[in-house]
Amino acid sequence: MQCIAGSGDARSLSDLLSAVELRGRSWCYSDLGDQAGFSVPPSEAVLFHAVLHGSARLACASGEVVELGEGDIAMVVSGEAHALRTHADSRATTHEFLRDNRSVDIPPTLLLGQGGRVQARVLSGRLQADWPGEVDRAALPALVRLGAGSPAGLLQAQALAMAGMGAGSAALLTRLAAMLLVAGLRADPRCRQLFAPVRRDPIAQARQLIAANPAVDWTVERLARSVGMGRSNFAAHFTQAVGRAPMEVVAEQRMEHAAALLRQGKLKIAEISEMAGYNSEAAFSRRFTRHFGISPSQMRERARASQAQSANRSRPQVQGMLAARLADGIAGAGRPAGAGGTLVIASGS
């Protein structure tokens, strides 16, 4: 399905996509050793990741997980916390370079994990985005992915590697990333709807922003600015409509998001703490315990115990069904032919 602007549209799709721009020169190469990985805290930036060698697993705080092979590109448009690993159980430490938004001329190469053979090489960029006025960023996809063989995959991995060499390469990479982002959005069948000018309730829109990405470093001022309101006016209207202050809702959403990740049992508490927007695991644990009345580790253990009980309850049922089928088979084998069964006579020598 292609996105074609209708005759009644005030602006064509090219008009809208032409207004999408990326700025910044924060680029680096990350060489990941065996069982290595890195995490990126939530921000308002767009994060660009291209796998130049090997493979990596990208997991977002929202729960979306994609496997990236050589030549694959993923852009985290939502700004949510995410991590790249060589294996699902690899430890992911905070990527200091991408967190600090460092500006460079030539991307440096950073070695992450233990020494030895490089399992994956990833080219990453942290960029600021300018969107057309019609866009509702809360409706944008969390990930824009360009596969090596997809129609939107305009560049091969080797081309990106070459672009990152020599003076001025950071500026060139940013231009290429903007082109790839436009290609990825254009290839999305929903692109016309994503850029449609929709009048929204600013309070409802703010709640959607919080729910979609609770780990972002939200403030009342940032939320107000995101929905086009002044800080004081937004805070008053939000509290009146919701019955709670904006930051109370942010804290609740963070706790519910963390609880959901804990019940899945796939991430370490330190990783969940970061994906919930906390720089300190101790501060996260205290806030979590006050909210739920139990610690994060206790909630995870209860979830594991509940899953084990469910598995134990289902096991006798399955065994009973198998036993019943076996008994029916034995009984059927002894029935005479006229009793509804088939009498099989083996021919002897």
Residue pairs with C-beta under 8 A, 6 or more apart in sequence:
1 189
2 189
3 13
3 186
3 188
3 189
3 190
3 191
3 192
4 13
4 192
5 11
5 12
5 13
5 192
11 134
13 186
13 191
13 192
13 195
15 132
16 132
16 134
16 135
16 195
17 182
17 185
17 186
17 191
17 195
19 130
19 131
19 132
19 133
20 129
20 130
20 131
20 132
20 178
20 181
20 182
20 185
21 129
21 130
21 178
22 46
22 127
22 128
22 129
22 130
22 174
22 177
22 178
22 181
23 127
23 128
23 129
23 130
23 174
24 45
24 101
24 103
24 125
24 126
24 127
24 128
24 174
25 103
25 104
25 105
25 170
25 171
25 174
26 97
26 98
26 101
26 102
26 103
26 104
26 125
26 126
26 127
26 170
27 104
27 107
27 123
27 124
27 125
27 164
27 169
27 170
27 173
27 174
28 97
28 98
28 104
28 107
28 108
28 109
28 110
28 123
28 124
28 125
29 52
29 107
29 108
29 109
29 110
29 121
29 122
29 123
29 124
29 164
30 38
30 84
30 95
30 109
30 110
30 112
30 121
30 122
30 124
31 109
31 110
31 111
31 112
31 118
31 120
31 121
32 38
32 54
32 56
32 84
32 85
32 86
32 112
32 113
32 118
32 119
32 120
32 121
32 122
33 86
33 111
33 112
33 113
33 114
33 115
33 116
33 117
33 118
33 119
34 86
34 113
34 114
34 116
34 117
34 119
35 86
35 87
35 89
35 90
35 91
35 113
35 114
36 85
36 86
36 90
36 91
36 112
36 113
36 114
36 119
37 56
37 83
37 84
37 85
37 86
37 90
37 91
37 92
37 93
37 112
37 113
38 83
38 84
38 92
38 93
38 94
38 95
38 98
38 112
39 81
39 82
39 83
39 92
39 93
39 94
39 95
39 271
39 274
39 275
40 47
40 76
40 81
40 82
40 83
40 94
40 95
40 98
40 99
40 126
41 81
41 94
41 99
41 215
41 274
41 279
42 61
42 79
42 80
42 81
42 213
42 215
42 216
42 217
42 275
42 277
43 79
43 126
43 216
43 217
44 79
44 128
44 216
45 79
45 101
45 126
45 127
45 128
45 129
46 75
46 76
46 77
46 79
46 126
46 127
46 128
46 129
46 181
47 75
47 76
47 79
47 82
47 98
47 124
47 125
47 126
47 127
48 73
48 75
48 123
48 124
48 125
48 126
48 127
48 177
48 180
49 56
49 58
49 68
49 73
49 74
49 75
49 76
49 84
49 122
49 123
49 124
50 71
50 72
50 73
50 122
50 123
50 124
50 157
50 160
51 68
51 69
51 70
51 71
51 72
51 73
51 120
51 121
51 122
51 157
52 70
52 121
52 122
52 123
52 157
52 158
52 160
52 161
53 70
53 118
53 120
53 121
53 157
54 70
54 86
54 118
54 119
54 120
54 121
55 67
55 68
55 69
55 70
55 86
55 120
56 67
56 68
56 84
56 85
56 86
56 120
56 122
57 65
57 66
57 67
57 68
57 84
57 85
57 86
57 87
57 88
58 65
58 66
58 67
58 68
58 74
58 82
58 83
58 84
58 143
59 65
59 82
59 83
59 85
60 76
60 78
60 80
60 81
60 82
60 142
60 143
61 80
61 81
61 82
61 213
61 215
61 257
61 261
61 275
61 276
62 78
62 80
62 142
62 212
62 213
63 260
63 261
63 264
64 142
64 143
66 74
66 143
66 145
68 74
68 84
69 148
70 148
70 157
71 147
71 148
71 153
71 156
71 157
72 145
72 146
72 147
72 148
73 145
73 146
73 153
73 180
74 143
74 144
74 145
74 146
75 143
75 144
75 145
75 177
75 180
75 181
75 184
76 82
76 142
76 143
77 129
77 140
77 141
77 142
77 143
77 144
77 181
78 137
78 140
78 141
78 142
78 143
78 212
78 213
79 213
79 216
80 142
80 212
80 213
80 215
80 216
81 215
81 274
81 275
81 277
83 92
83 271
84 92
84 122
85 92
86 113
86 119
86 120
88 266
90 113
91 268
92 271
93 112
94 274
95 112
95 124
97 108
97 110
98 124
98 126
101 126
103 170
104 170
105 167
105 168
105 169
105 170
106 164
106 165
106 166
106 167
106 169
106 170
107 123
107 164
107 169
107 170
107 173
123 160
123 161
123 164
123 173
125 173
125 174
125 177
127 174
127 177
129 181
131 137
132 195
133 197
134 195
134 196
134 197
135 194
135 195
136 194
136 198
136 200
136 205
137 209
137 226
138 205
138 208
138 209
138 212
139 193
139 194
140 194
141 188
141 190
141 194
142 212
144 181
144 184
144 185
144 188
145 184
146 152
146 153
146 154
146 180
146 183
146 184
147 153
148 156
148 157
150 187
151 187
152 180
152 183
152 184
152 186
152 187
154 179
154 180
154 183
155 176
155 180
160 173
160 176
163 169
163 172
163 173
163 176
164 173
185 191
185 194
188 194
202 227
202 228
202 229
202 234
202 237
203 227
203 237
203 238
203 241
203 242
205 226
205 227
206 223
206 224
206 226
206 227
206 234
206 238
206 246
207 242
207 249
209 223
209 226
209 227
210 218
210 223
210 246
210 249
210 250
210 253
211 253
214 250
214 253
214 254
214 256
214 257
214 276
214 277
215 254
215 257
215 274
215 275
215 276
215 277
216 277
217 277
218 246
218 247
218 250
219 247
220 231
220 234
220 235
220 246
220 247
221 231
223 234
223 238
223 246
224 230
224 231
224 233
224 234
224 235
227 234
229 237
234 246
235 245
235 246
238 245
238 246
239 245
239 246
242 249
244 252
251 287
251 291
252 291
254 276
254 277
254 278
255 276
255 287
255 288
255 291
255 292
257 275
257 276
258 272
258 273
258 275
258 276
258 284
258 288
258 296
259 288
259 292
259 299
261 267
261 272
261 275
261 276
262 269
262 272
262 296
262 299
262 300
262 303
263 299
263 300
263 303
265 300
265 303
265 304
267 275
269 281
269 284
269 285
269 296
269 297
269 300
270 281
272 284
272 296
273 280
273 281
273 284
273 285
276 284
278 284
278 287
284 296
285 295
285 296
288 295
288 296
288 299
289 295
289 296
292 299
294 302
332 341
333 341
335 341
336 343
337 343
